[in-house]
Structure formats: C-alpha cells, structure tokens
Amino acid sequence: MAYPLQAVWRVSERNGASIQFLISIPKKRLRHAVDRVTMRRRVREAYRLNRNVLTFPKVNIDMAVYVA
C-alpha cells in the first residue's frame, strides 16, 4: 500500500497471459473526471515501467489496484 493506492493479487488457475491487471478509481474518492483519468494514467504508467519486476514465469496472477 502506498496511500491512497492499494494493490491486491491472487494466483489464478486460468491459461493465457501471465498478469491480468485492473485499475479501479471510484468517483467517491476523486470527484472530478479529470482527476480520475489522471490517476488512472499514472497507475498505468507505473505498472508499465515496473511490470518486469512483477512477472513470474509459469504463474498466472490477477492484480487489482484501487484508491482506498
């Protein structure tokens, strides 16, 4: 956790891509659409830059990042 972001993950039994990634930015926490889109873009970029650290061979992971 890095306030206000939280991440949860689990090992999945499915076949296919190694990581499924979900970003949830609720309207309750960030009222303005501009702020939600900016936060979503920042989370996506942080994931893109660090996804090599999160990749595990032969393990499928479902990951969600959301604003607490």
Stockholm file with secondary structure:
# STOCKHOLM 1.0

chainA/1-68         MAYPLQAVWRVSERNGASIQFLISIPKKRLRHAVDRVTMRRRVREAYRLNRNVLTFPKVNIDMAVYVA
#=GR chainA/1-68 SS CBTTEEEEEEEECCCSCSEEEEEECCTTTCCSHHHHHHHHHHHHHHHHHHHHHHCCTTCEEEEEEEEC
#=GC SS_cons        CBTTEEEEEEEECCCSCSEEEEEECCTTTCCSHHHHHHHHHHHHHHHHHHHHHHCCTTCEEEEEEEEC
//
